[in-house]
Amino acid sequence: MLIHGIGSQWPAWEPVLDRVAAQRDVIALDLPGFGASPPLPSGMTPTVEALADSVMELLEQLEVPRPHVAGNSMGGWIALELARRGVVASATALSPAGFWNRREVAYSRGSLRVSVRVARALDPVVDRLTGSALMRTLLFGQVVARPWRISGPEAAVALRALARSPSFDATLEVLTAGHFTGGADIGVPVTIAWGQRDRLLIPRQARRAARAIPSARLVSLQGCGHVPMSDDPERVARVLLEGSAV
């Protein structure tokens, strides 16, 4: 099961889907309030715990017991939360949120606020703008190491997903108010992979994640940014397959 990050949706995984699906049955979902999924019920705060609950409910509906789970950014934190609960067979987290210090989280929160404002302002002209490799580089340079490689249509889909996520603002505030905890209690295999050119969640956070989850396997993704699926699909697919080979 593949879980996207904040402001994203399941197509973020498309660069690696075919490679992973050649060896695994794959479910890529839209979290509540993102992509095609409606927000959580009124009055329910979109915490990591609540989002993890929604993933568990989906697994029950699909009758999928103890899947291997992987997530990116916020999705990585959710994957680790599911591992902490012991309801998955393994967890692979790509640049997971939740391991920041005070300065780093302020930087990430501010960066994401600016990103969503830009996406909303550009929404009416997004198809025209994303046809330019220069514009794709300017718009995606913080989260992708090689943004000019993203196609215009893919970039347009990603920007629309960010601009039109009804739960973005509320989720961002809750997400950046906390930290991942309980890593020492995890009893299933965990892989933490971090892009060495991550400009949103600084790579030094990987060391904190490894300390917080002593049993985790730590992988460095050379030449990759915060959303590494677009930068090196072959390498990321291999990490996902290795992490779920138990």
GIGIWO-V734820 format. One line per field, one symbol per residue. ss: DSSP state (a for helix, b for strand, c for the rest). phi: phi as a letter, one per 20 degrees, with the letter a starting at -180 (. if undefined). burial: b if it has 16 or more other ideal C-beta (glycine too) atoms within 10 Angstrom, else e. A space follows every 10 residues. Layout:
BEGIN
ss: ???
phi: ???
burial: ???
END
This chain:
BEGIN
ss: cbbcccccca aaaaaaaaaa accccccbbc cccccccccc cccccccaaa aaaaaaaaaa aacccccbbb bbcaaaaaaa aaaaaccccb bbbbcccccc caaaaaaaaa aaaaaaaaaa aaaaaaaaac ccaaaaaaaa ccccccaaac caaaaaaaaa aaaccccaaa aaaaaccccc ccaaacccbb bbbbbccccc ccccaaaaaa aaccccbbbb bccccccaaa acaaaaaaaa aaaccc
phi: .dcfefmdag fgeggdgfff ffccfccddd fgncleeffg ggnefefgff ffgfffffff feldelffcc bdmgffffff fffffmdcea ccdelffoce efffffffff ffffffffff fegfcfffff feffffffed ffdcfcffff fgffffffff fffdffdgff ffffgeeccf cnffefddfc dddcffdfdd dggfffffff ffcgefedce dfmdefdfge fbgfffffff fffdec
burial: bbbbbbbbbb bbbebbbebb eeebebbbbb bbbbbebebb eeeeebbbee bbbbbeebbe eeeeeebbbb bbbbbbbbbb bbbbbebbeb bbbbbbbbbb eeebbebbbe ebeebbeebe ebeeebeebb eeeebbeebb ebbbbbbeeb ebebbbbbbb bbbebebbee bbebbbeeeb eebeebebbb bbbbbebbbb bbbebbebbb ebbeebeebe beebbbbbbb bbbebbbebb bbbbee
END
